[in-house]
Amino acid sequence: MRSIPALPPARPLPPLAGIGLKPCHYGAVLGECGDAHLPAWAEVHPQNYFADGGPAHRWLGAVAEVLPLSFHSTGLSLGSAEGPCLDELEALARLVKRYQPAQVSDHLSWSVSGADHFPDLLPMPYTETALQRLCTSIAVVQDRLRRPILIENPSRYLAFAGDTMDEATFLHRLCRQTGCGLLLDINNIAVSAGNLGLDSEAMVDAINPALVGEVHLAGHTREDHGSFVVAIDDHGSPVAAETWALFARFVARAGAVPTLIEWDTDVPDYAVLMGEAATAGAILAGADHARAA
């Protein structure tokens, strides 16, 4: 395992339920809408705050005084053949230094090739070559940020014919070789299992809880194409029953973990989002109570 010269975060994430913070909810979080019910923590996409100043930073600075923060990056393109996007990394490093979030994460994916930037998180094969490329990129990022990061498991729609290992093995080796942790997206497991004909419970059970620093929960949609159905990871609806069940299964084994409600499209009212967070919080509390008993 690599030794990373870490800088301490401003405040750690509590093992409770947080929300993905959107501008339409700034006022509610800061009490300007008469709603004092707060999440335990909040996560933002740092790319939305890469400007040096302006209203976005005034809001985020105010939120950071109230809640612990997690930065969930979407732009490092860790799986690119050329390595991580260095412009994105420098901007992220400046933002991390400014706010000292509790966690920084990105995806097991790529989105940049040469001068081309693609508007999606594209998949990687689970091969030795891909693993070593990703390890090299993560080392660059962690050395620049002076902290370990979390890597999110992907939602998959097709499997690569040349895969030589399963997802859990790939992720575990990635953590062992780089010192990074996992951001376990339970919804992505439900999506991938449905699309690839895999056992979602077995996929959850295969993950080592000691590596998981954060959990994501979100909704997905299903498109019926007649002869087949595709699950789409759109983060645009309540968490599905299957995902809740997989989450409860994981935390029964792992105990409480900082857990995020992700809702990125058709963003609902704050009360709806907090209702989903309350459901997650109840499952976390139940898991801890059961483990204690």
C-alpha positions in Angstrom: 0.0 0.0 0.0 1.2 3.5 -0.9 2.0 5.9 1.9 0.2 9.2 1.2 1.1 12.4 3.1 -2.4 13.3 4.2 -3.8 16.6 5.2 -6.6 16.3 7.8 -10.1 17.2 6.6 -11.9 20.1 8.2 -14.6 17.8 9.6 -15.0 14.0 9.0 -18.2 12.7 7.6 -20.5 11.2 10.2 -21.8 7.6 9.5 -25.2 9.1 8.8 -27.3 10.2 5.8 -26.3 13.1 3.7 -27.7 14.7 0.5 -26.3 15.7 -2.9 -26.6 19.5 -2.6 -28.2 21.4 -5.4 -28.5 25.2 -5.8 -32.3 25.0 -5.4 -31.7 23.7 -1.8 -29.2 26.2 -0.6 -31.8 28.3 1.1 -33.4 25.4 2.9 -30.1 24.1 4.2 -29.1 27.6 5.5 -32.5 28.1 7.1 -33.7 30.9 4.8 -36.8 28.9 3.9 -37.9 28.3 7.5 -36.8 24.7 7.4 -34.3 23.8 10.2 -34.2 20.1 9.4 -30.6 19.5 8.1 -28.9 16.5 6.6 -25.9 15.2 8.5 -23.6 16.2 5.6 -23.6 17.4 2.0 -21.9 16.4 -1.2 -21.2 18.6 -4.2 -19.6 18.2 -7.6 -16.5 20.4 -7.3 -16.5 21.2 -11.1 -19.4 23.5 -10.3 -17.1 25.6 -8.1 -14.0 25.9 -10.1 -14.4 29.7 -10.6 -12.3 31.7 -8.2 -15.3 33.6 -6.7 -18.9 34.6 -7.2 -22.2 33.6 -5.7 -21.5 29.8 -5.9 -18.6 30.2 -3.5 -20.6 32.5 -1.2 -23.2 29.8 -0.9 -20.7 26.9 -0.5 -18.7 28.8 2.1 -21.9 29.4 4.1 -22.9 25.7 3.8 -19.4 24.6 4.8 -19.8 26.4 8.1 -22.9 24.3 8.8 -22.2 20.9 7.4 -19.3 18.6 6.6 -18.6 18.4 2.9 -17.7 15.7 0.4 -16.4 16.5 -3.1 -17.6 14.1 -5.8 -15.6 14.8 -8.9 -16.7 13.9 -12.4 -13.9 15.2 -14.5 -10.5 13.6 -13.7 -10.9 10.9 -16.3 -8.8 8.5 -14.3 -9.1 5.7 -16.9 -7.8 7.7 -19.9 -4.7 6.3 -21.6 -3.0 9.6 -21.2 -3.5 9.7 -17.4 -5.8 12.0 -15.4 -6.8 15.4 -16.8 -4.2 17.6 -15.2 -6.1 20.9 -15.7 -9.0 19.4 -13.8 -6.6 18.1 -11.1 -5.1 21.5 -10.6 -8.5 23.1 -10.2 -9.6 20.4 -7.9 -6.4 20.7 -5.8 -7.1 24.5 -5.3 -10.7 23.8 -4.3 -9.7 21.0 -1.9 -7.1 23.3 -0.3 -9.7 26.1 0.1 -12.5 24.0 1.7 -10.7 20.9 3.1 -13.6 18.5 2.5 -13.9 15.3 4.5 -13.8 13.1 1.3 -12.8 13.5 -2.3 -14.0 10.9 -4.8 -14.1 10.2 -8.5 -15.2 7.4 -10.8 -13.8 4.2 -12.3 -14.2 5.5 -15.8 -12.7 7.7 -18.5 -14.1 10.7 -20.4 -11.1 12.3 -22.2 -9.1 11.1 -25.2 -6.6 13.6 -26.5 -8.4 16.8 -27.1 -11.8 15.2 -27.1 -14.0 15.5 -23.9 -17.0 13.2 -23.8 -20.2 14.1 -21.8 -20.3 10.7 -20.0 -18.4 8.4 -17.7 -17.2 5.7 -20.1 -16.5 2.2 -18.8 -13.2 0.4 -18.5 -12.4 -3.3 -18.9 -11.5 -5.4 -15.9 -8.0 -6.4 -17.1 -4.5 -6.2 -15.7 -3.6 -3.5 -18.2 -6.5 -1.3 -17.2 -5.9 -1.9 -13.5 -2.3 -0.8 -13.7 -3.2 2.3 -15.8 -5.8 3.3 -13.3 -3.4 2.7 -10.4 -0.9 5.1 -12.0 -3.5 7.8 -12.5 -4.8 7.5 -8.9 -1.2 7.8 -7.6 -0.8 11.0 -9.5 -4.1 12.4 -8.1 -3.4 11.3 -4.5 0.1 12.7 -4.5 -1.2 16.1 -5.8 -4.1 16.3 -3.3 -2.0 14.9 -0.5 -4.8 12.5 0.6 -6.3 9.2 -0.4 -9.4 9.4 -2.6 -12.4 7.2 -3.0 -13.2 5.5 -6.3 -16.8 4.8 -7.3 -17.9 1.5 -8.8 -19.5 2.1 -12.2 -23.0 1.3 -13.6 -22.4 -1.0 -16.5 -24.6 -1.7 -19.6 -22.3 -4.2 -21.4 -19.4 -6.3 -20.2 -16.1 -6.4 -22.1 -15.3 -9.7 -23.8 -11.7 -9.5 -22.6 -12.4 -9.1 -18.8 -10.1 -11.2 -16.7 -11.5 -10.5 -13.3 -14.8 -9.6 -11.6 -15.6 -6.2 -10.3 -14.9 -6.9 -6.6 -11.5 -8.3 -7.4 -10.6 -5.3 -9.6 -11.7 -2.9 -6.9 -10.0 -4.7 -4.1 -6.7 -4.8 -6.0 -7.0 -1.1 -6.9 -7.4 -0.2 -3.2 -4.5 -2.5 -2.1 -2.1 -1.1 -4.7 -2.9 2.6 -4.3 -4.2 3.1 -0.8 -7.5 4.6 -2.1 -10.9 3.6 -0.7 -14.2 2.8 -2.3 -17.3 4.9 -2.8 -19.8 2.0 -3.0 -22.8 3.0 -5.2 -25.5 0.5 -4.3 -27.7 1.7 -7.1 -24.9 1.1 -9.6 -24.7 -2.5 -8.5 -28.5 -2.9 -9.0 -28.2 -1.4 -12.5 -25.1 -3.5 -13.5 -26.6 -6.7 -12.2 -29.8 -6.2 -14.0 -28.1 -5.3 -17.3 -25.5 -8.0 -17.2 -27.5 -10.8 -15.7 -25.5 -10.9 -12.5 -26.4 -11.6 -8.9 -26.7 -8.2 -7.1 -26.6 -9.7 -3.6 -23.5 -11.7 -4.4 -21.9 -8.5 -5.8 -22.7 -6.6 -2.6 -21.5 -9.5 -0.4 -18.2 -9.6 -2.3 -17.2 -6.0 -1.3 -14.9 -5.7 1.7 -16.6 -3.2 4.0 -13.3 -2.0 5.5 -12.5 -0.4 2.1 -15.8 1.6 1.9 -15.6 5.2 3.0 -19.0 6.3 1.6 -22.1 4.8 0.1 -24.3 6.3 -2.6 -28.0 5.6 -3.1 -30.0 6.8 -6.1 -32.9 6.0 -8.4 -32.8 4.6 -11.9 -35.2 4.0 -14.7 -35.9 1.0 -16.9 -36.4 1.2 -20.6 -38.4 -1.6 -22.2 -37.0 -2.5 -25.7 -39.3 -5.4 -26.3 -36.9 -8.3 -26.2 -34.9 -6.8 -23.4 -35.0 -4.2 -20.7 -32.2 -1.8 -19.9 -31.7 -0.2 -16.5 -30.5 3.5 -16.8 -28.6 5.1 -14.0 -30.3 8.5 -14.3 -30.5 9.6 -10.6 -33.9 11.0 -11.4 -36.3 9.2 -9.0 -36.7 7.8 -5.5 -34.4 4.9 -4.5 -35.8 1.6 -5.8 -36.9 -1.2 -3.5 -34.2 -3.5 -4.7 -31.5 -0.8 -3.9 -32.9 -0.3 -0.4 -32.8 -4.0 0.2 -29.2 -4.3 -1.1 -28.2 -1.3 1.1 -29.8 -2.9 4.2 -27.9 -6.1 3.4 -24.6 -4.3 3.1 -24.9 -2.2 6.3 -26.1 -5.3 8.3 -22.6 -6.6 7.7 -20.6 -3.4 7.6 -22.3 -1.2 10.2 -23.2 2.4 9.6 -21.3 4.2 6.8 -21.7 7.8 5.6 -24.5 7.4 3.0 -25.6 9.9 0.4 -28.9 10.3 -1.4 -28.0 11.2 -5.0 -30.7 13.0 -7.1 -29.3 14.8 -10.1 -32.2 15.0 -12.7 -35.8 16.1 -12.1 -34.5 17.3 -8.7 -37.4 17.2 -6.1 -38.4 19.6 -3.3 -36.1 19.6 -0.3 -38.7 17.7 1.8 -38.7 14.8 -0.7 -34.9 14.6 -0.6 -34.8 14.7 3.2 -37.5 12.0 3.3 -35.2 9.7 1.3 -32.3 10.6 3.7 -34.6 9.8 6.7 -35.2 6.3 5.2 -31.5 5.8 4.8 -30.9 7.0 8.3 -33.4 4.6 9.8 -31.7 1.7 8.0 -28.3 2.8 9.3 -29.6 3.1 12.8 -31.3 -0.3 12.6 -28.1 -1.9 11.4 -26.1 -0.4 14.3 -28.7 -1.4 16.8 -28.7 -5.0 15.5 -25.0 -5.2 15.6 -24.9 -3.9 19.2 -27.6 -6.3 20.3 
